Amino acid sequence: MRNDVVLVVNSGSSSIKYQLLSPKTGEVAASGLVERIGEDTGGIEHHAGGRTVEHHGPITDHTAGLRLAFDMFAETGHDLAAASVTAVGHRVVHGGEVFYEPTLIDDRVVETISRLSTLAPLHNPANVMGIEAVRALLPEVPQVAVFDTAFFHGLPDRSKTYAIDAKVAAAHGIRRYGFHGTSHEYVSCVAAELLGRDPESVNQIVFHLGNGASASAIRGGRPVDTTMGLTPLEGLVMGTRSGDLDPGIIPHLMRTADLDVDGVDRLLNRDSGLKGMSGVNDFRELRRLIDSGDRAARLAYDVYVHRLRRYLGAYLIELGGADAITFTAGVGENSPDVRADALADLTRFGIAVDPARNTADERRARFISPPDAEVAVLVVPTNEELAIARAAAAVVAAH
């Protein structure tokens, strides 16, 4: 195995996604998913060299899951313990005010990421578990944290400030941080390349639409606004998250529905969004329900698209017009209906979608607007793993 590869780890509360790849070429040597950690029916699916190796059975914790994954690496010809892996790049969701660039991990960094768990209680603890597991298994390999919030650290004050008591906000770190930053940065750079322009000369709107969803307004390569805020709950309608709502709903539910803080948190993060409105959060299943005449699914879809259009309009005004509108992530890349409906009837603003281009079965970065459109509409597959690998390699090279 070449010695210019980086292991990228994305650790969730009960799962770990990983990928071994070259930061220079983007070539993926191996990838996999550890699922249902801590449950009776755990499993790992590992892909390398055209082979798929699987493990089924209980996985007690993140270290155990990664140890099994490392065994699979060795079985498929990539012995990580013996190879010269340049770095391990870890996706970390929340960097708070402390971390706003890729950071070499040491004990102090791990402790600080743990402390920031108050801002991301669903994510940062899991990120730390993944970091600690890899540090135990590859103690001599440099580890780098790449933060979801970093790209949005420099948001203008008018965009990042909540209109609450300033002393309370300062004391508790309450501001708009933004998330999916690694994806927004990567996709916006690829979009500029497609346009044949430097990112610094492009005003663009990026829609990252997966189970989690966010949008950003980017002026000259730097974000000026984004939909997610203190947490990933704000903004667009998502698979299981509500997105924007009247904050008065929270005390109302606590008073009338006998919900405590954890109950409200669970409702808004896990049982809302498309799932809360229709019963499903998978967009393919939602589409099947709509086609069968399910009214709840149709309403969920309409609410979803309405929120996209609301932010599209706001960001067009914020930017004073856009050179490009880009869709990415699972729904953004694979749902022609969402793209077409989000941009319907906007020709007076120079925005249009070409039906043939939009529905073409392609996986590459491409234009879906008519050739003569004033505003370019693009689909750009995101590659957060490659972005994390490149960031991690650059940090290690600089030290």
VEXNUGU-11561 format. One record per residue: residue in three letters; x, y, z of N, C-alpha, C in turn. Coordinates in steps of 0.1 Angstrom, whole numbers. Example, Ala and Ser with C-alpha at 12.3 -4.5 7.8 and 13.67 -1.06 7.14 Angstrom:
  residu    nc1    nc2    nc3   cac1   cac2   cac3    cc1    cc2    cc3
     ALA    132    -57     78    123    -45     78    132    -33     78
     SER    128    -22     71    137    -11     71    129      0     79
! end
This chain:
  residu    nc1    nc2    nc3   cac1   cac2   cac3    cc1    cc2    cc3
     MET      8    -12      0      0      0      0      9     12      0
     ARG      5     22     -8     13     35     -9     13     42      5
     ASN     23     50      7     23     57     20     18     71     20
     ASP     10     74     10      4     87      9    -11     87     12
     VAL    -16     76     19    -30     75     21    -34     80     35
     VAL    -46     84     36    -52     90     48    -64     81     52
     LEU    -65     78     65    -77     71     69    -87     82     75
     VAL    -99     82     69   -109     92     73   -119     85     82
     VAL   -123     90     93   -132     84    103   -143     93    106
     ASN   -155     89    104   -167     97    108   -175     88    118
     SER   -174     92    130   -179     84    141   -192     90    146
     GLY   -203     81    146   -216     85    152   -218     78    165
     SER   -229     80    171   -232     74    184   -232     59    184
     SER   -237     53    173   -238     38    172   -232     33    159
     SER   -225     41    152   -219     37    139   -206     44    136
     ILE   -198     39    127   -186     45    123   -185     43    107
     LYS   -184     54    100   -180     53     86   -166     56     84
     TYR   -159     48     75   -145     51     74   -141     49     59
     GLN   -130     55     55   -125     54     42   -110     56     42
     LEU   -103     48     34    -89     49     32    -86     54     18
     LEU    -80     65     17    -79     71      3    -67     80      2
     SER    -64     83    -11    -53     92    -14    -58    106    -14
     PRO    -52    115     -7    -56    129     -7    -52    136    -20
     LYS    -42    130    -27    -38    136    -40    -47    133    -51
     THR    -51    120    -53    -58    116    -64    -73    113    -61
     GLY    -76    112    -48    -90    108    -45    -93     93    -46
     GLU    -83     86    -50    -85     71    -52    -88     65    -38
     VAL    -99     57    -37   -103     50    -25    -98     36    -25
     ALA    -89     33    -15    -84     19    -14    -94     10     -7
     ALA   -101     15      3   -110      7     11   -120     16     18
     SER   -132     11     21   -142     19     28   -151      9     36
     GLY   -158     14     45   -167      5     53   -176     13     62
     LEU   -185      5     68   -194     10     78   -196      0     89
     VAL   -194      5    102   -196     -3    114   -210      2    119
     GLU   -219     -7    121   -233     -3    125   -237     -9    138
     ARG   -247     -3    144   -254     -8    156   -244    -12    167
     ILE   -235     -3    170   -225     -5    181   -233     -5    194
     GLY   -230    -15    203   -236    -16    215   -249    -23    215
     GLU   -253    -28    203   -266    -36    202   -263    -51    200
     ASP   -273    -59    201   -271    -73    200   -268    -77    185
     THR   -272    -69    176   -271    -72    162   -262    -63    154
     GLY   -250    -62    159   -241    -53    152   -236    -59    139
     GLY   -229    -50    131   -224    -55    118   -214    -46    112
     ILE   -205    -51    103   -196    -43     96   -196    -48     81
     GLU   -196    -38     72   -195    -41     58   -183    -33     53
     HIS   -173    -41     48   -160    -35     44   -158    -38     29
     HIS   -154    -27     22   -152    -29      7   -138    -25      4
     ALA   -131    -34     -4   -117    -31     -8   -114    -40    -20
     GLY   -108    -34    -31   -104    -42    -42   -114    -50    -49
     GLY   -126    -45    -49   -137    -52    -56   -144    -63    -47
     ARG   -138    -65    -35   -144    -74    -25   -152    -68    -15
     THR   -162    -75     -9   -169    -70      2   -168    -81     13
     VAL   -163    -77     25   -162    -86     36   -172    -81     47
     GLU   -179    -90     53   -189    -87     63   -186    -94     76
     HIS   -191    -87     87   -191    -93    100   -204    -90    106
     HIS   -210   -101    113   -223    -99    119   -222   -104    134
     GLY   -226    -96    143   -225   -100    157   -224    -88    166
     PRO   -225    -90    179   -224    -78    188   -211    -71    187
     ILE   -212    -58    187   -200    -49    187   -201    -41    200
     THR   -192    -43    210   -195    -37    223   -193    -22    223
     ASP   -182    -17    216   -180     -3    216   -172      1    204
     HIS   -168     14    203   -162     19    191   -148     13    189
     THR   -141     10    200   -127      4    198   -129    -10    193
     ALA   -138    -17    198   -141    -31    193   -145    -31    178
     GLY   -153    -21    174   -157    -20    160   -146    -17    151
     LEU   -137     -8    155   -126     -4    147   -116    -15    146
     ARG   -114    -22    157   -105    -33    157   -109    -44    147
     LEU   -122    -47    147   -127    -56    137   -125    -51    123
     ALA   -127    -38    121   -125    -32    108   -111    -32    103
     PHE   -102    -30    113    -87    -31    110    -84    -45    106
     ASP    -90    -55    112    -88    -69    108    -92    -71     93
     MET   -103    -65     90   -108    -66     76    -98    -59     66
     PHE    -93    -47     71    -83    -41     62    -71    -51     59
     ALA    -66    -57     70    -55    -67     68    -59    -78     59
     GLU    -72    -83     61    -76    -95     53    -77    -91     38
     THR    -80    -78     35    -81    -74     21    -69    -67     16
     GLY    -57    -69     23    -45    -64     17    -40    -50     22
     HIS    -47    -45     32    -43    -31     37    -41    -32     52
     ASP    -29    -37     56    -26    -38     71    -23    -24     76
     LEU    -32    -18     83    -30     -4     87    -19     -3     98
     ALA    -18    -13    106     -8    -13    117      6    -13    111
     ALA      8    -20    100     21    -21     94     24    -11     83
     ALA     13     -4     78     15      5     67     18     19     72
     SER     24     27     64     27     41     67     16     50     63
     VAL      5     50     71     -6     59     68     -2     73     73
     THR     -4     82     64      1     96     66     -6    102     78
     ALA    -19    100     79    -27    107     90    -40    100     91
     VAL    -47    103    102    -61     99    103    -69    112    105
     GLY    -79    114     96    -87    126     97   -100    123    103
     HIS   -104    130    113   -117    127    120   -127    139    117
     ARG   -139    135    113   -149    145    112   -154    148    126
     VAL   -154    161    130   -159    165    143   -170    176    141
     VAL   -182    174    146   -193    182    143   -191    196    148
     HIS   -188    198    161   -189    212    166   -175    216    172
     GLY   -170    227    166   -158    233    171   -159    245    180
     GLY   -172    249    182   -175    261    190   -167    273    185
     GLU   -163    282    194   -155    293    191   -140    290    191
     VAL   -137    278    196   -123    274    198   -116    269    185
     PHE   -123    260    178   -116    254    166   -123    259    153
     TYR   -115    265    145   -120    270    132   -111    267    120
     GLU   -102    257    123    -94    252    112    -90    237    116
     PRO    -86    229    106    -82    215    109    -71    216    120
     THR    -72    207    130    -63    208    142    -57    194    145
     LEU    -44    194    148    -37    182    152    -42    178    166
     ILE    -45    166    168    -52    161    180    -41    158    190
     ASP    -43    163    202    -36    158    214    -46    157    226
     ASP    -41    154    238    -51    153    249    -59    165    252
     ARG    -52    177    250    -60    189    253    -71    191    243
     VAL    -68    188    230    -78    190    220    -90    180    222
     VAL    -87    168    226    -98    158    229   -106    163    241
     GLU   -100    169    251   -107    174    263   -116    185    259
     THR   -111    194    250   -119    206    246   -131    201    237
     ILE   -129    192    228   -140    187    220   -151    181    229
     SER   -146    174    239   -156    168    249   -164    179    256
     ARG   -156    190    260   -163    201    267   -173    207    258
     LEU   -171    208    245   -180    214    236   -192    205    233
     SER   -193    194    240   -205    185    238   -217    192    243
     THR   -216    202    251   -229    209    255   -235    216    243
     LEU   -227    219    233   -233    225    221   -237    214    211
     ALA   -232    202    212   -236    192    202   -237    178    210
     PRO   -247    177    219   -247    165    227   -250    152    219
     LEU   -255    153    207   -258    141    199   -246    137    191
     HIS   -236    146    189   -225    144    180   -211    143    186
     ASN   -207    154    193   -193    154    198   -189    143    207
     PRO   -198    138    216   -193    126    224   -190    114    215
     ALA   -198    112    204   -195    101    195   -182    104    187
     ASN   -180    116    183   -167    119    177   -155    116    185
     VAL   -156    120    198   -146    117    208   -143    102    209
     MET   -154     94    210   -152     80    211   -144     74    199
     GLY   -147     79    187   -140     75    175   -125     79    176
     ILE   -123     91    180   -109     96    181   -101     87    191
     GLU   -107     85    203   -100     77    213    -98     63    208
     ALA   -107     57    201   -105     43    196    -94     43    186
     VAL    -93     52    176    -82     52    167    -69     55    173
     ARG    -69     64    183    -56     67    190    -50     54    197
     ALA    -60     46    202    -55     34    209    -50     24    199
     LEU    -56     23    187    -52     13    177    -40     18    168
     LEU    -39     31    166    -28     36    158    -21     47    165
     PRO    -15     44    176     -9     55    185      2     63    179
     GLU      9     58    169     20     65    163     16     74    151
     VAL      3     73    147     -1     80    135     -7     93    139
     PRO     -3    104    133     -9    117    136    -24    117    133
     GLN    -32    123    143    -46    124    141    -50    139    140
     VAL    -60    141    131    -64    155    128    -79    156    129
     ALA    -84    166    136    -98    169    137   -102    179    127
     VAL   -112    176    119   -117    186    109   -131    189    113
     PHE   -134    202    115   -147    206    121   -157    210    111
     ASP   -170    205    113   -181    209    105   -184    224    105
     THR   -181    230    116   -184    244    118   -173    254    112
     ALA   -162    248    109   -150    257    106   -153    267     94
     PHE   -159    262     83   -161    270     72   -169    283     75
     PHE   -178    281     85   -187    292     88   -183    300    100
     HIS   -170    298    105   -166    305    116   -166    320    114
     GLY   -163    325    102   -162    339     99   -174    345     94
     LEU   -186    340     97   -198    346     93   -199    360     98
     PRO   -205    369     90   -206    383     94   -214    384    107
     ASP   -211    394    116   -218    395    129   -233    395    127
     ARG   -238    402    116   -253    403    114   -259    389    112
     SER   -251    380    106   -256    366    103   -255    357    115
     LYS   -245    358    123   -242    348    133   -248    352    147
     THR   -254    364    148   -259    369    161   -274    366    163
     TYR   -277    360    174   -291    359    178   -296    371    186
     ALA   -308    375    184   -314    386    190   -319    383    204
     ILE   -310    379    213   -313    376    227   -303    385    235
     ASP   -305    384    248   -297    392    257   -282    389    255
     ALA   -275    399    252   -261    398    247   -252    391    258
     LYS   -255    394    271   -247    388    281   -249    373    283
     VAL   -262    370    281   -265    355    282   -259    348    270
     ALA   -260    354    258   -254    348    246   -239    346    248
     ALA   -232    356    253   -217    355    255   -214    345    265
     ALA   -221    344    276   -218    335    287   -220    321    283
     HIS   -229    318    273   -232    304    270   -228    300    256
     GLY   -221    309    249   -216    305    236   -227    305    225
     ILE   -237    313    227   -249    312    218   -247    321    206
     ARG   -245    315    195   -244    322    182   -247    312    171
     ARG   -248    316    159   -250    307    148   -236    302    143
     TYR   -234    289    144   -222    283    140   -222    278    126
     GLY   -233    272    122   -234    265    109   -227    252    109
     PHE   -232    243    100   -227    229     99   -226    225     84
     HIS   -222    212     82   -219    207     69   -209    216     62
     GLY   -201    223     69   -191    232     63   -181    226     54
     THR   -177    214     57   -167    207     49   -173    205     35
     SER   -186    201     35   -193    198     22   -195    211     14
     HIS   -200    222     21   -203    234     14   -190    240      8
     GLU   -179    239     16   -166    245     10   -162    237     -2
     TYR   -162    223     -1   -157    215    -12   -166    217    -24
     VAL   -179    217    -22   -188    218    -34   -188    232    -40
     SER   -186    242    -32   -185    256    -38   -173    257    -46
     CYS   -162    251    -42   -149    251    -50   -151    244    -64
     VAL   -157    232    -63   -160    224    -75   -169    232    -85
     ALA   -179    239    -79   -188    246    -87   -181    258    -95
     ALA   -172    264    -88   -164    275    -94   -155    269   -105
     GLU   -149    257   -103   -141    251   -114   -150    248   -126
     LEU   -162    243   -124   -171    241   -135   -174    253   -143
     LEU   -175    264   -136   -178    277   -142   -165    283   -149
     GLY   -154    277   -146   -141    282   -152   -137    295   -145
     ARG   -140    297   -132   -137    309   -125   -131    306   -112
     ASP   -124    316   -106   -119    315    -93   -131    316    -83
     PRO   -130    308    -72   -141    310    -62   -143    324    -57
     GLU   -132    332    -57   -133    346    -52   -142    355    -61
     SER   -145    350    -73   -153    358    -82   -167    353    -84
     VAL   -171    343    -76   -184    337    -78   -193    339    -65
     ASN   -205    344    -68   -216    344    -58   -225    332    -60
     GLN   -226    323    -50   -234    311    -52   -242    307    -39
     ILE   -252    299    -42   -260    293    -32   -258    278    -33
     VAL   -255    271    -22   -253    257    -21   -264    251    -12
     PHE   -271    241    -18   -281    233    -10   -275    219     -8
     HIS   -271    216      5   -267    203      9   -279    196     15
     LEU   -285    187      7   -297    181     10   -296    166     12
     GLY   -294    162     24   -293    148     28   -304    145     39
     ASN   -302    135     47   -311    134     59   -310    146     67
     GLY   -298    151     69   -297    165     74   -295    174     62
     ALA   -300    186     63   -301    195     52   -297    209     56
     SER   -289    216     47   -286    230     50   -283    237     37
     ALA   -284    250     38   -281    259     26   -271    269     30
     SER   -264    274     21   -254    285     24   -254    295     13
     ALA   -252    308     16   -249    319      7   -235    322      7
     ILE   -228    321     -4   -213    322     -5   -210    334    -14
     ARG   -203    344     -9   -199    355    -17   -184    355    -18
     GLY   -179    354    -30   -164    354    -32   -156    344    -25
     GLY   -162    332    -24   -155    321    -17   -157    320     -2
     ARG   -164    330      4   -166    330     18   -181    330     21
     PRO   -186    322     31   -200    322     34   -204    335     41
     VAL   -216    340     38   -221    352     44   -234    348     52
     ASP   -239    336     49   -251    331     57   -252    316     55
     THR   -259    310     64   -262    296     63   -274    293     72
     THR   -281    281     69   -294    279     76   -293    273     90
     MET   -282    265     92   -281    259    105   -275    269    115
     GLY   -278    267    128   -274    277    137   -265    273    149
     LEU   -269    275    161   -262    270    173   -261    255    172
     THR   -271    248    167   -271    234    165   -275    231    151
     PRO   -274    218    146   -279    214    133   -294    214    131
     LEU   -302    219    141   -316    218    141   -323    229    133
     GLU   -316    241    132   -322    252    126   -322    251    111
     GLY   -332    258    105   -332    260     90   -341    251     82
     LEU   -336    244     73   -345    236     63   -352    224     70
     VAL   -363    220     64   -369    207     69   -359    196     65
     MET   -358    186     75   -348    175     73   -355    162     74
     GLY   -348    151     74   -354    138     75   -361    136     88
     THR   -355    139     99   -361    137    112   -361    150    120
     ARG   -355    161    115   -354    174    123   -364    184    117
     SER   -369    192    126   -380    201    122   -375    213    114
     GLY   -362    217    116   -358    230    110   -365    241    117
     ASP   -366    253    111   -372    265    117   -385    262    123
     LEU   -387    267    135   -401    268    141   -402    279    151
     ASP   -413    283    155   -416    293    165   -410    288    178
     PRO   -400    295    184   -394    290    197   -405    289    208
     GLY   -416    296    206   -426    295    216   -433    281    217
     ILE   -431    273    206   -436    260    206   -430    251    217
     ILE   -417    254    221   -410    246    231   -416    248    245
     PRO   -418    260    250   -424    260    263   -439    256    263
     HIS   -445    258    251   -459    254    250   -460    239    251
     LEU   -452    231    245   -452    217    246   -448    212    260
     MET   -439    219    266   -435    215    280   -446    218    290
     ARG   -455    228    287   -466    230    296   -478    221    293
     THR   -481    219    280   -493    212    276   -492    197    273
     ALA   -480    193    269   -478    179    264   -470    171    274
     ASP   -467    177    286   -459    170    296   -446    165    291
     LEU   -439    173    283   -426    169    278   -415    177    286
     ASP   -405    169    290   -394    176    296   -384    180    285
     VAL   -372    186    289   -362    190    280   -358    179    270
     ASP   -355    167    276   -351    156    267   -362    152    258
     GLY   -374    153    262   -386    149    254   -387    158    242
     VAL   -386    171    245   -386    181    234   -375    179    224
     ASP   -363    177    230   -351    175    221   -353    163    212
     ARG   -358    152    218   -361    140    210   -371    142    199
     LEU   -382    149    203   -392    152    193   -387    160    181
     LEU   -379    171    184   -375    180    173   -364    174    165
     ASN   -355    166    171   -344    161    164   -346    147    158
     ARG   -354    139    164   -356    125    159   -369    121    154
     ASP   -380    129    157   -393    125    154   -401    136    147
     SER   -394    145    140   -400    156    133   -396    156    118
     GLY   -396    167    112   -392    167     98   -401    159     89
     LEU   -396    153     79   -404    144     70   -409    132     78
     LYS   -402    127     87   -407    115     95   -419    119    103
     GLY   -418    131    109   -429    135    118   -442    138    110
     MET   -440    143     98   -452    147     90   -458    135     82
     SER   -449    126     78   -453    115     69   -451    101     74
     GLY   -443     99     84   -440     86     89   -427     80     84
     VAL   -421     86     74   -409     81     68   -399     93     66
     ASN   -386     90     67   -376    100     64   -367     97     52
     ASP   -369     85     46   -362     81     34   -370     87     22
     PHE   -362     95     14   -369    103      3   -375     93     -7
     ARG   -368     82     -9   -374     72    -19   -387     67    -14
     GLU   -388     64     -2   -401     59      4   -411     70      4
     LEU   -407     83      6   -416     94      6   -422     95     -8
     ARG   -413     94    -18   -418     95    -32   -428     83    -36
     ARG   -425     71    -30   -435     60    -33   -448     63    -27
     LEU   -448     69    -15   -461     72     -8   -468     83    -16
     ILE   -461     93    -20   -467    104    -28   -474     98    -41
     ASP   -467     89    -48   -472     83    -60   -484     74    -57
     SER   -485     69    -45   -497     61    -42   -509     69    -37
     GLY   -507     83    -36   -518     91    -33   -518     95    -18
     ASP   -508     92    -11   -507     95      4   -507    110      6
     ARG   -517    116     12   -518    130     14   -508    136     24
     ALA   -505    128     34   -495    133     44   -482    134     38
     ALA   -478    124     30   -465    125     23   -465    137     13
     ARG   -476    139      6   -476    151     -3   -474    164      4
     LEU   -480    165     16   -479    177     24   -465    179     29
     ALA   -459    168     33   -445    168     38   -436    173     27
     TYR   -438    168     15   -429    172      4   -431    187      1
     ASP   -444    191      1   -446    205     -2   -440    214      9
     VAL   -441    211     21   -435    219     32   -419    219     30
     TYR   -414    208     26   -399    207     24   -395    216     13
     VAL   -402    216      2   -398    224    -10   -401    239     -7
     HIS   -412    242      1   -415    256      4   -403    262     12
     ARG   -398    254     21   -387    259     30   -374    262     21
     LEU   -372    253     11   -361    255      2   -362    268     -5
     ARG   -374    271    -10   -377    283    -18   -376    295    -10
     ARG   -380    294      3   -379    306     12   -365    310     14
     TYR   -356    300     16   -342    304     18   -335    308      5
     LEU   -339    302     -6   -334    306    -19   -336    321    -22
     GLY   -349    325    -19   -352    339    -21   -344    348    -12
     ALA   -343    344      1   -335    352     10   -321    353      6
     TYR   -315    343      1   -301    343     -2   -298    350    -15
     LEU   -308    349    -25   -306    357    -37   -306    372    -33
     ILE   -314    376    -24   -314    390    -20   -301    394    -12
     GLU   -297    385     -3   -285    387      5   -273    389     -4
     LEU   -272    381    -15   -260    381    -24   -262    392    -35
     GLY   -274    397    -36   -276    406    -47   -277    399    -61
     GLY   -281    387    -60   -281    378    -72   -270    368    -71
     ALA   -272    356    -78   -262    345    -78   -258    342    -91
     ASP   -245    338    -92   -239    332   -104   -243    317   -106
     ALA   -244    311    -94   -247    296    -95   -255    292    -83
     ILE   -264    282    -85   -271    275    -75   -268    260    -76
     THR   -263    254    -65   -257    241    -66   -264    231    -56
     PHE   -268    219    -61   -274    209    -52   -264    198    -50
     THR   -264    193    -37   -254    182    -34   -261    173    -23
     ALA   -254    163    -20   -257    153    -10   -269    144    -15
     GLY   -273    134     -7   -282    123    -11   -294    127    -19
     VAL   -302    136    -13   -314    141    -20   -310    151    -31
     GLY   -301    160    -28   -297    170    -38   -292    164    -51
     GLU   -284    153    -49   -278    147    -61   -287    137    -68
     ASN   -297    132    -61   -305    121    -67   -320    123    -69
     SER   -325    135    -65   -339    138    -67   -341    149    -77
     PRO   -344    146    -90   -347    156   -100   -359    164    -96
     ASP   -369    157    -90   -382    164    -86   -379    176    -77
     VAL   -371    173    -67   -368    184    -57   -361    196    -64
     ARG   -351    193    -72   -344    203    -79   -354    212    -88
     ALA   -362    205    -95   -371    212   -105   -381    220    -97
     ASP   -387    214    -86   -397    221    -79   -392    232    -71
     ALA   -380    231    -66   -374    242    -58   -371    254    -67
     LEU   -369    252    -80   -365    263    -88   -376    266    -99
     ALA   -388    261    -97   -399    262   -106   -403    277   -108
     ASP   -406    281   -120   -412    294   -123   -404    306   -118
     LEU   -391    305   -120   -381    315   -116   -374    321   -128
     THR   -379    319   -140   -372    324   -152   -370    339   -152
     ARG   -379    346   -146   -378    361   -145   -366    365   -137
     PHE   -360    356   -129   -348    358   -121   -336    352   -128
     GLY   -338    347   -140   -327    341   -147   -324    327   -143
     ILE   -333    321   -136   -331    307   -131   -340    297   -138
     ALA   -335    287   -143   -343    276   -150   -335    263   -149
     VAL   -343    252   -150   -338    239   -150   -342    232   -163
     ASP   -332    227   -170   -334    220   -183   -339    205   -179
     PRO   -351    202   -183   -357    189   -179   -348    177   -183
     ALA   -342    177   -195   -334    166   -200   -321    165   -192
     ARG   -315    176   -190   -302    176   -182   -305    172   -167
     ASN   -317    177   -162   -320    174   -148   -323    159   -145
     THR   -329    153   -155   -333    139   -153   -323    129   -158
     ALA   -312    133   -164   -301    124   -169   -295    116   -158
     ASP   -293    103   -161   -288     94   -150   -272     95   -151
     GLU   -267    106   -144   -253    108   -143   -249    111   -129
     ARG   -237    107   -126   -232    109   -112   -220    119   -111
     ARG   -217    125   -123   -206    135   -123   -211    149   -120
     ALA   -202    158   -116   -206    172   -115   -210    177   -128
     ARG   -221    184   -129   -227    188   -142   -236    200   -140
     PHE   -239    206   -152   -249    217   -153   -263    210   -156
     ILE   -273    216   -149   -287    211   -152   -296    223   -157
     SER   -289    235   -158   -296    246   -164   -295    246   -179
     PRO   -303    253   -186   -301    255   -201   -288    261   -204
     PRO   -282    259   -215   -269    264   -219   -268    279   -218
     ASP   -280    286   -221   -279    301   -221   -285    307   -209
     ALA   -286    299   -198   -292    305   -186   -283    315   -179
     GLU   -290    325   -174   -282    336   -167   -276    331   -154
     VAL   -283    322   -147   -278    316   -135   -275    302   -137
     ALA   -263    297   -135   -260    283   -136   -266    275   -125
     VAL   -272    264   -129   -277    255   -119   -269    242   -120
     LEU   -264    237   -109   -254    226   -109   -258    215   -100
     VAL   -254    203   -103   -254    192    -94   -239    188    -92
     VAL   -234    188    -79   -221    185    -76   -220    174    -65
     PRO   -216    162    -68   -215    152    -58   -205    157    -47
     THR   -210    156    -35   -201    160    -24   -191    149    -21
     ASN   -179    153    -15   -169    143    -12   -162    148      1
     GLU   -169    147     12   -164    152     25   -152    144     29
     GLU   -152    131     25   -140    123     29   -127    128     23
     LEU   -128    131     10   -116    136      3   -112    150      9
     ALA   -122    158     12   -119    171     18   -112    170     31
     ILE   -117    160     39   -111    158     52    -97    152     51
     ALA    -95    143     41    -82    137     39    -72    147     35
     ARG    -76    156     26    -67    167     22    -63    176     33
     ALA    -73    180     41    -70    189     52    -61    182     62
     ALA    -63    169     65    -55    162     75    -41    161     70
     ALA    -39    158     57    -26    156     51    -18    170     52
     ALA    -25    181     49    -19    194     49    -14    197     63
     VAL    -22    194     73    -19    197     87     -6    190     91
     VAL     -6    177     88      6    168     91     18    173     84
     ALA     16    177     71     28    182     63     34    194     69
     ALA     25    202     75     30    215     81     37    214     94
     HIS     36    202    100     42    201    114     55    192    113
! end
